[in-house]
Amino acid sequence: MRRTTAVIIGAGQSGLAMSFELMQRGIDHIVLERGEVANSWRYERWDSLKLLTPNRMNTVPGIPYDGPDPDGFMSVSGLVARFDTCLARTSFPVKTGTTVLSVVRLDRGYRIQTDQGALEAEAVVMATGACNHPKVPTFAQTAPGDIVQTSPLRYKRPSDLPEGKSLVVGASASGLQLARELQLSGRQVTLAVGNHTRMPRRYRGRDILEWMGRIGVTSTLYSDVPDLDRVRRLPSPTLTADETLDINTLQTLGVEVVGRCVGLEGGEAHFAGSLANTCALADLKMDRLLDTIDAFTTQKEFGDSPSIDARPAPTQLPDDPRLRIDLAREGYTSILWATGFAPDFSWLRAPHFDTKGRLMHDGGIVAKGLYVMGLPYLRYRRSTLLYGANDDANVLANHMQLGFKSVCAA
């Protein structure tokens, strides 16, 4: 049986970032990947998707962005090309086409069983990400059988769906983008809006993510967050490439807006009556963020004297949003569940899960020799962003290295 110092499971951004840091420290390891490097980016994203972060933030391990458009937004194919460049420049010890079946704790280290054989390692890094499975409500099973149901992991383009009306459930980044794409394709779209985080693409002449970095929002350490569990469950910001996309924008395109989808029964979709409160809360949080930016600019010296841009208008809603829709009678042929994602650690044979089945960890440290990467707010808010994986990997690699040194000293 092959033995190595560390095994990294997953060869996406997080896995490669960790591998890069271990190579810098001379730690022997292997990266196991079920498909190809950056497999999810290659095969589980829709065709028109562009990254939500400006190009200058889209660093891949060992390669900062050095292209001609630092303020632009690259396509998924552009990101995959950067991963391929990264692979060409650095000899990552990746074994592709290898599915992990189980990880079991041993007296010293771990046994990793794969469909290609078994390995033993002193440390394991689980870098399979947070978006392995779409979080679809159980009542989706009661939808009429002739309605096509899909998720952002399976949807590729409008032609994948049958002609007719579409119900998009979820108003985070994915839901807004796909509702717009389907509406512009000629379909009538209804968007079911639940809890969401609203913010403009740009403010005071800069990208909103740049401002969040400047005021320290993205660098807040997980241990300094009062309600970490709640923060880790927050929906992704309603950002899109190049422009502000919000519920107001979609309504101008003709998208119908209703409340959170709470059930399907007898061919009808039912929606909560709390749409106004949900949107008012999102507006309130956005205004608080922009207030913080305004206060920050009055305390700092800026060479370019950023101007005060007009804030996005409050969310405007229909006077009487519908609470139910008869899907078949009104011509709905598809439902796109943009209701979030869940990680998959079903192969981990260890008692490191809470009563809701969520992996427990302390800033990415699960147990002795066991680590996780790629989860929301792993160590910082920026952990969710591409470049944030590099910082997380650096900290966890240091922790791993110190652990090895303490064992040797003992």
C-alpha positions as CSV (number, residue, x, y, z in Angstrom):
1,M,0.0,0.0,0.0
2,R,1.3,3.4,-0.9
3,R,2.0,5.8,1.9
4,T,2.6,9.5,1.7
5,T,2.7,12.4,4.1
6,A,-0.5,14.1,3.0
7,V,-3.4,13.5,0.6
8,I,-5.5,16.3,-0.8
9,I,-8.9,15.3,-2.1
10,G,-10.0,17.6,-4.9
11,A,-8.0,19.4,-7.6
12,G,-9.9,22.6,-8.0
13,Q,-8.8,26.0,-6.8
14,S,-8.6,25.0,-3.1
15,G,-6.9,21.7,-3.7
16,L,-4.2,23.2,-6.0
17,A,-3.7,26.1,-3.6
18,M,-3.0,23.7,-0.8
19,S,-0.8,21.6,-3.0
20,F,1.2,24.7,-4.0
21,E,1.7,25.6,-0.3
22,L,2.8,22.0,0.6
23,M,5.3,22.0,-2.3
24,Q,6.8,25.3,-1.0
25,R,7.4,23.5,2.3
26,G,8.8,20.3,0.8
27,I,5.9,18.2,2.2
28,D,5.4,15.0,0.2
29,H,1.7,14.7,-0.9
30,I,-0.6,13.6,-3.6
31,V,-3.8,15.2,-5.0
32,L,-6.7,12.9,-5.8
33,E,-9.3,14.1,-8.3
34,R,-12.4,12.2,-9.4
35,G,-12.4,13.8,-12.9
36,E,-10.1,16.4,-14.4
37,V,-8.3,19.3,-12.8
38,A,-10.9,22.1,-12.2
39,N,-13.6,19.5,-13.0
40,S,-16.5,21.5,-11.6
41,W,-15.5,24.6,-13.6
42,R,-15.1,22.6,-16.7
43,Y,-18.3,20.6,-16.6
44,E,-20.7,22.0,-14.0
45,R,-21.2,25.6,-15.0
46,W,-23.5,27.1,-17.5
47,D,-22.1,28.4,-20.8
48,S,-22.6,32.1,-20.4
49,L,-21.3,32.3,-16.8
50,K,-18.7,35.0,-16.0
51,L,-16.9,35.2,-12.7
52,L,-18.2,37.6,-10.1
53,T,-14.8,38.8,-9.1
54,P,-12.7,41.3,-11.3
55,N,-9.9,39.6,-13.2
56,R,-7.2,41.0,-10.9
57,M,-8.7,38.9,-8.0
58,N,-8.7,35.7,-10.0
59,T,-5.3,34.4,-9.1
60,V,-4.6,30.7,-9.6
61,P,-1.9,29.0,-7.4
62,G,1.4,30.6,-8.1
63,I,0.1,32.8,-11.0
64,P,-1.3,36.3,-10.3
65,Y,-3.5,37.8,-13.0
66,D,-1.2,39.6,-15.5
67,G,-3.6,40.1,-18.4
68,P,-4.7,43.2,-20.3
69,D,-8.0,43.7,-18.5
70,P,-7.6,43.7,-14.7
71,D,-11.0,45.3,-14.2
72,G,-12.9,42.9,-16.5
73,F,-14.7,39.7,-15.8
74,M,-13.5,36.5,-17.3
75,S,-15.6,33.6,-18.6
76,V,-15.5,30.2,-17.2
77,S,-13.6,29.0,-20.2
78,G,-11.0,31.8,-19.5
79,L,-10.6,30.5,-16.0
80,V,-10.2,26.9,-17.1
81,A,-7.5,28.1,-19.5
82,R,-5.7,29.8,-16.6
83,F,-5.9,26.5,-14.7
84,D,-4.3,24.7,-17.7
85,T,-1.5,27.3,-17.7
86,C,-1.0,26.7,-14.0
87,L,-0.7,23.0,-14.6
88,A,1.8,23.6,-17.4
89,R,4.0,25.8,-15.2
90,T,3.9,23.7,-12.0
91,S,4.2,20.0,-11.7
92,F,1.3,19.3,-9.3
93,P,1.2,15.7,-8.1
94,V,-2.3,15.2,-9.3
95,K,-3.9,11.7,-9.9
96,T,-7.0,12.3,-12.0
97,G,-9.9,9.9,-12.6
98,T,-9.6,8.7,-9.0
99,T,-12.7,8.7,-6.8
100,V,-12.4,8.6,-3.1
101,L,-14.7,6.0,-1.5
102,S,-13.8,6.4,2.2
103,V,-11.4,8.1,4.6
104,V,-10.9,6.3,7.9
105,R,-8.8,7.3,11.0
106,L,-5.9,5.0,11.9
107,D,-3.8,4.9,15.0
108,R,-1.5,7.2,13.1
109,G,-2.9,9.1,10.2
110,Y,-5.6,8.0,7.8
111,R,-6.5,5.3,5.3
112,I,-7.9,6.6,2.0
113,Q,-9.7,4.0,-0.1
114,T,-10.2,4.9,-3.7
115,D,-11.6,3.1,-6.8
116,Q,-7.9,2.8,-7.8
117,G,-6.6,1.3,-4.6
118,A,-5.8,2.4,-1.1
119,L,-3.3,4.9,0.4
120,E,-2.2,5.9,3.9
121,A,-1.2,9.4,4.9
122,E,-0.5,11.3,8.1
123,A,-2.7,14.1,7.0
124,V,-5.8,14.6,4.8
125,V,-7.1,17.8,3.2
126,M,-10.7,17.7,2.0
127,A,-10.8,20.2,-0.8
128,T,-13.9,19.1,-2.7
129,G,-15.7,22.4,-2.2
130,A,-19.1,23.5,-1.0
131,C,-21.1,23.0,-4.3
132,N,-21.2,19.2,-4.8
133,H,-25.0,18.9,-4.6
134,P,-27.8,21.3,-5.3
135,K,-30.0,22.0,-2.3
136,V,-33.4,21.2,-3.7
137,P,-36.4,21.2,-1.3
138,T,-38.0,17.8,-0.7
139,F,-41.4,19.1,-2.0
140,A,-39.9,19.3,-5.5
141,Q,-40.8,15.7,-5.8
142,T,-44.4,16.6,-5.9
143,A,-44.1,18.8,-9.0
144,P,-46.2,17.6,-12.0
145,G,-44.3,14.9,-13.8
146,D,-44.2,16.7,-17.2
147,I,-42.3,19.7,-15.8
148,V,-38.6,19.6,-16.4
149,Q,-36.6,20.4,-13.2
150,T,-33.0,21.4,-13.2
151,S,-30.3,23.2,-11.1
152,P,-27.3,25.5,-11.9
153,L,-25.1,22.4,-11.8
154,R,-26.9,20.8,-14.7
155,Y,-28.3,23.7,-16.7
156,K,-26.1,24.8,-19.6
157,R,-28.2,27.0,-21.9
158,P,-31.8,28.1,-22.5
159,S,-32.3,25.5,-25.2
160,D,-31.8,22.8,-22.5
161,L,-35.3,23.7,-21.3
162,P,-38.6,23.2,-23.2
163,E,-40.5,26.1,-24.6
164,G,-42.9,27.6,-22.2
165,K,-42.8,29.6,-19.0
166,S,-40.1,29.0,-16.4
167,L,-40.1,29.2,-12.6
168,V,-36.7,30.2,-11.2
169,V,-36.6,29.6,-7.4
170,G,-33.9,31.6,-5.6
171,A,-32.7,35.2,-5.8
172,S,-29.0,34.9,-5.1
173,A,-26.4,35.4,-7.9
174,S,-27.2,32.3,-9.8
175,G,-31.0,32.8,-9.7
176,L,-30.8,36.4,-10.9
177,Q,-28.4,35.6,-13.7
178,L,-30.4,32.6,-15.0
179,A,-33.7,34.4,-14.6
180,R,-32.4,37.1,-16.8
181,E,-30.9,34.7,-19.4
182,L,-34.1,32.7,-19.7
183,Q,-36.2,35.9,-19.9
184,L,-34.0,37.3,-22.7
185,S,-34.3,33.9,-24.5
186,G,-38.0,34.6,-25.1
187,R,-39.5,32.7,-22.2
188,Q,-41.7,34.3,-19.5
189,V,-40.0,33.8,-16.2
190,T,-41.3,34.0,-12.7
191,L,-38.7,34.5,-10.0
192,A,-39.4,33.2,-6.4
193,V,-37.4,35.5,-4.1
194,G,-36.2,34.3,-0.7
195,N,-33.5,35.6,1.6
196,H,-30.8,37.4,-0.5
197,T,-27.9,39.8,-0.1
198,R,-28.1,42.8,-2.3
199,M,-25.3,45.1,-3.4
200,P,-24.3,47.2,-6.4
201,R,-21.5,46.2,-8.8
202,R,-19.7,49.5,-8.4
203,Y,-19.9,52.3,-5.9
204,R,-17.9,55.5,-5.6
205,G,-16.0,54.7,-8.7
206,R,-14.7,51.3,-7.6
207,D,-15.9,47.7,-7.6
208,I,-17.9,46.8,-4.5
209,L,-15.5,43.9,-3.7
210,E,-12.6,46.3,-3.7
211,W,-14.4,48.4,-1.2
212,M,-15.2,45.4,0.9
213,G,-11.5,44.7,1.0
214,R,-10.6,48.3,1.9
215,I,-13.0,48.5,4.8
216,G,-11.9,45.2,6.1
217,V,-15.1,43.2,5.5
218,T,-13.4,40.4,3.6
219,S,-10.5,40.1,6.0
220,T,-12.5,39.6,9.2
221,L,-11.3,36.4,10.9
222,Y,-13.9,33.8,11.5
223,S,-13.1,33.8,15.3
224,D,-14.1,37.5,15.4
225,V,-17.6,36.9,13.9
226,P,-20.3,37.0,16.6
227,D,-22.8,34.6,14.9
228,L,-20.5,32.5,12.6
229,D,-23.0,29.8,11.9
230,R,-25.5,32.4,10.5
231,V,-22.8,34.2,8.5
232,R,-21.7,30.9,6.9
233,R,-25.2,30.3,5.7
234,L,-25.7,33.7,4.1
235,P,-26.6,33.6,0.4
236,S,-24.0,34.7,-2.1
237,P,-24.2,38.4,-3.0
238,T,-26.4,39.3,-6.0
239,L,-23.5,40.3,-8.2
240,T,-23.0,39.8,-11.8
241,A,-20.2,40.7,-14.2
242,D,-19.9,44.2,-15.5
243,E,-23.2,45.6,-14.2
244,T,-25.6,45.7,-11.3
245,L,-28.2,43.1,-11.5
246,D,-31.1,43.1,-9.1
247,I,-34.8,42.5,-8.8
248,N,-35.6,45.9,-10.1
249,T,-33.5,45.2,-13.3
250,L,-35.3,41.9,-13.8
251,Q,-38.7,43.4,-13.5
252,T,-37.9,46.0,-16.2
253,L,-37.2,43.0,-18.4
254,G,-40.6,41.5,-17.7
255,V,-39.7,39.0,-15.1
256,E,-42.6,38.4,-12.6
257,V,-41.5,38.5,-8.9
258,V,-43.2,36.4,-6.2
259,G,-42.2,35.4,-2.7
260,R,-40.2,32.5,-1.4
261,C,-41.5,29.2,-2.8
262,V,-42.9,27.2,0.2
263,G,-44.5,24.2,-1.5
264,L,-45.9,22.4,-4.5
265,E,-49.3,20.8,-4.1
266,G,-51.9,19.6,-6.6
267,G,-50.0,21.1,-9.5
268,E,-49.8,24.5,-7.8
269,A,-46.7,26.4,-6.6
270,H,-47.2,28.2,-3.3
271,F,-45.3,31.3,-2.3
272,A,-44.8,33.1,1.0
273,G,-46.4,36.5,1.6
274,S,-43.2,38.0,3.1
275,L,-41.7,39.3,-0.2
276,A,-41.8,43.0,0.9
277,N,-40.2,42.3,4.2
278,T,-37.5,40.1,2.6
279,C,-36.6,42.7,0.0
280,A,-36.7,45.5,2.7
281,L,-34.2,43.6,4.8
282,A,-31.8,43.1,1.8
283,D,-32.1,46.9,1.1
284,L,-31.3,47.7,4.7
285,K,-28.2,45.6,4.8
286,M,-27.0,47.1,1.5
287,D,-27.5,50.6,2.8
288,R,-25.5,49.7,5.9
289,L,-22.6,48.5,3.8
290,L,-22.7,51.7,1.7
291,D,-22.9,53.8,4.8
292,T,-19.7,52.1,6.1
293,I,-18.0,52.9,2.8
294,D,-19.1,56.5,2.9
295,A,-17.8,56.9,6.5
296,F,-14.5,55.2,5.5
297,T,-13.9,57.6,2.7
298,T,-14.3,60.6,5.0
299,Q,-11.6,59.3,7.3
300,K,-9.0,58.4,4.6
301,E,-7.1,60.3,2.0
302,F,-7.8,59.3,-1.6
303,G,-5.8,60.6,-4.4
304,D,-8.6,60.2,-6.9
305,S,-11.2,61.8,-4.6
306,P,-14.0,59.2,-5.2
307,S,-17.3,60.8,-6.0
308,I,-20.5,59.9,-4.2
309,D,-22.5,57.8,-6.7
310,A,-26.2,57.5,-6.6
311,R,-27.3,54.5,-4.6
312,P,-29.5,51.8,-6.1
313,A,-33.1,52.6,-5.7
314,P,-35.0,50.6,-3.1
315,T,-36.5,47.4,-4.4
316,Q,-39.8,48.1,-6.1
317,L,-42.4,45.3,-5.9
318,P,-45.8,44.7,-7.4
319,D,-48.7,45.8,-5.3
320,D,-50.1,42.4,-4.9
321,P,-47.6,39.6,-5.7
322,R,-49.2,36.3,-6.3
323,L,-49.2,33.6,-3.6
324,R,-49.9,30.6,-5.9
325,I,-49.6,29.6,-9.5
326,D,-51.3,26.7,-11.3
327,L,-48.2,25.6,-13.2
328,A,-49.9,23.4,-15.8
329,R,-52.9,25.7,-16.5
330,E,-50.6,28.7,-17.0
331,G,-48.1,27.0,-19.3
332,Y,-45.1,26.5,-17.0
333,T,-42.8,23.7,-18.4
334,S,-39.7,24.0,-16.3
335,I,-38.4,24.8,-12.8
336,L,-34.9,25.9,-12.1
337,W,-33.9,25.4,-8.5
338,A,-31.3,28.0,-7.7
339,T,-31.7,27.4,-4.0
340,G,-28.0,26.9,-3.0
341,F,-25.6,24.0,-2.8
342,A,-24.3,21.5,-0.2
343,P,-20.9,19.9,0.2
344,D,-20.5,16.1,0.1
345,F,-18.4,14.4,2.8
346,S,-20.3,11.1,2.8
347,W,-17.0,9.2,2.4
348,L,-15.6,10.6,5.6
349,R,-16.0,7.8,8.3
350,A,-15.4,9.9,11.3
351,P,-17.7,11.6,14.0
352,H,-17.0,15.2,12.9
353,F,-20.6,16.2,12.0
354,D,-23.2,18.2,13.9
355,T,-26.8,17.1,14.4
356,K,-27.7,18.7,11.1
357,G,-25.0,16.7,9.2
358,R,-22.7,19.7,8.7
359,L,-18.9,19.2,9.0
360,M,-17.5,20.8,12.2
361,H,-14.2,22.6,11.9
362,D,-12.2,25.3,13.5
363,G,-11.1,27.6,10.7
364,G,-10.4,24.6,8.4
365,I,-9.0,22.3,11.1
366,V,-11.3,19.4,11.7
367,A,-9.2,17.1,13.8
368,K,-5.5,16.1,14.2
369,G,-4.2,15.7,10.7
370,L,-7.6,16.4,9.1
371,Y,-8.3,19.6,7.3
372,V,-11.0,21.1,5.0
373,M,-10.8,23.8,2.3
374,G,-13.3,25.6,0.1
375,L,-16.2,26.1,2.5
376,P,-17.9,29.5,3.0
377,Y,-16.2,31.8,5.5
378,L,-13.6,29.0,6.3
379,R,-11.3,31.6,7.9
380,Y,-12.3,34.9,6.3
381,R,-15.2,36.2,4.3
382,R,-12.8,36.1,1.2
383,S,-12.5,32.4,1.7
384,T,-15.4,32.1,-0.6
385,L,-13.6,34.0,-3.4
386,L,-11.0,32.4,-5.7
387,Y,-8.1,34.3,-4.3
388,G,-9.1,33.6,-0.7
389,A,-8.2,30.0,-1.1
390,N,-4.5,31.0,-1.2
391,D,-4.6,32.6,2.2
392,D,-6.5,29.7,3.8
393,A,-4.0,27.2,2.3
394,N,-1.0,29.1,3.6
395,V,-2.4,29.1,7.2
396,L,-3.4,25.4,7.1
397,A,-0.1,24.3,5.5
398,N,1.7,26.1,8.4
399,H,-0.4,24.3,10.9
400,M,0.2,21.0,9.2
401,Q,3.9,21.6,9.1
402,L,4.1,22.5,12.8
403,G,2.1,19.3,13.6
404,F,4.7,17.2,11.7
405,K,7.6,18.9,13.5
406,S,6.0,18.3,17.0
407,V,5.6,14.6,16.2
408,C,9.2,14.4,15.1
409,A,10.4,16.3,18.3
410,A,8.4,13.9,20.5
